[in-house]
Amino acid sequence: MEYDFTKTTQVCQRCKQGTNITQMSFFNNQMCCSRCIEIERAHPAFQAARDAELQAIKNGDFNFPGVGLPHDLFQWAKEVYV
């Protein structure tokens, strides 16, 4: 049986759209589609979230939950990604 890669197999936990590929957010533990990750990486708070995760790993915390979703992420994305 051949696998049909055109079928959606997952749902993005942030935008709720179907996707074949997800990635864990640096802000929280959501599994996000490529578009949501692209928006996240462009947000001004992204580098601080990434640095916090790296520091947690260096401290032995391999289950770091993230710094939290920025309160302005959705509004910011609407303004920047029109």
C-alpha positions, 0 to 999 in steps of 0.5 A: 500500500502506497502512502498518499502524502497529499492528504492532511494528517495533522491539525495546527494547534494554533490556527486549526488548519490542516497540515502535513508538517508541524513543529513545536513552538518556541513560545509554548508547547503548541505543534504549529504549521509552517505558516504559524512558525514563520509568523512566530519567527518574525515576531520581535519576542522570538529571539528571547524565547529561543534564548530562554529555551537554550538556557533551560536546556543548558540547565538540564531542563529538557521539558521547558514549556516555553516563555508563553505566547506573546499577548500581542502575537495575533494582532501583530500578525494581522498587522504585519501579514496582511 
